[in-house]
Amino acid sequence: MSDLLPKLEAIHIRFVEVGKMIVDPEIISNMDRYVKLNKEYKDLEEIDRYYINYKNLLGNLKSSKEMLETETDPEMREMAKMEIEELETRRPEMEEEIKLLLIPKDPEDDKNAIIELRAGTGGDEACIFVEDCFRMYTMFFKEMGWQYDILNSSEGSVKGYKEISMEIAGAGIYGMLKFESGVHRVQRVPETESQGRVHTSAITVAVLPEAEEVDFELDMNDVRKDTFRASGAGGQHINKTESAIRLTHIPTGVVVECQDGRSQHKNLEKAISVLRSRLYQMELDRVHNERAAQRKTLVSTGDRSAKIRTYNYPQGRITDHRINKTIYNLNAFMNGDIKDMIDSLKVAENAEKLKGQDV
């Protein structure tokens, strides 16, 4: 018998148990517990479907083998042989799919995300590349049907942005975007370069899971709030009123600014959300670093200073250095066609996780 079956049976028992709990009036009245159990039920539902199909496959395989051993009719034996062949072909594929489903899911993966892009080395050219990547990501978000909202932006001296941050809402966003954290390097002839020489510039991308109040309790007594006038483009309303917000978390020194909203109230709300997410990310990093036994995977190194990707304009290629994948379609990539790269990174991380566990 397959060693996967006992694991699936244990999950099935829990699935049935949670199914009974979420219709219990006592649990429904406790909203926090109900939400958590409802999420667990949905997470287990797909695995339970596989359990039923896999159990049926093994049962049919067993009965076909028994028929082959006992049946004397040539036609029936031939049918049994064909059935066994078909089931044995399907079995490894199904087992691989089940193994992937059994990989422990990162609880942050389903969350919305905050993405921050900052110019690094390269001066004006880095600011221009921040704008290029901002455009690339927003086109990808549109393709995925995700909503995004700019939280803060600081324009470059010539063109582009020194930094820009936004929040993205939709299904499974952090799980898709987390691989983008790190240093993105660009090699091209800058718009500002008259000699036509290829320069190398870099920007940093940070992707944070959006922390809810239940994830991280932010004590506003630890936070200093300052208001100021927004800088840069934004129309008369934004520049005439002190609607921009700067929050400083005194114990850690973390500073967050938000100035792209029209009202001080809206900017404060967003700044609190970003501050909570940054502090939550710091806490997650601390916990991960303390788990010395946890193997850092090939893809999620956790090191945001690591150079993860190179965009080479003269050769029209993008190379992700974590998985050694190169795509020769830079134009489409910069127009938001980045899902193939993200999918490859997810596959690589799952392969690493599979190696590290006994399934």
Secondary structure, 3 states (H helix, E strand, C coil): CCCHHHHHHHHHHHHHHHHHHCCCHHHHCCHHHHHHHHHHHHHHHHHHHHHHHHHHHHHHHHHHHHHHHHCCCHHHHHHHHHHHHHHHHHHHHHHHHHHHHHCCCCCCCCCCEEEEEEECCCCHHHHHHHHHHHHHHHHHHHHHCCEEEEEEEEECCCCCEEEEEEEEECCCHHHHHHHHCEEEEEEECCCCCCCCCCEEEEEEEEEEECCCCCCCCCCHHHEEEEEECCCCCCHHHHHHCCCEEEEEECCCCEEEEECCCCCHHHHHHHHHHHHHHHHHHHHHHHHHHHCCCCCCCCCCCCCCCCEEEEEECCCCEEEECCCCEEECCHHHHHCCCCHHHHHHHHHHHHHHHHHCCCC
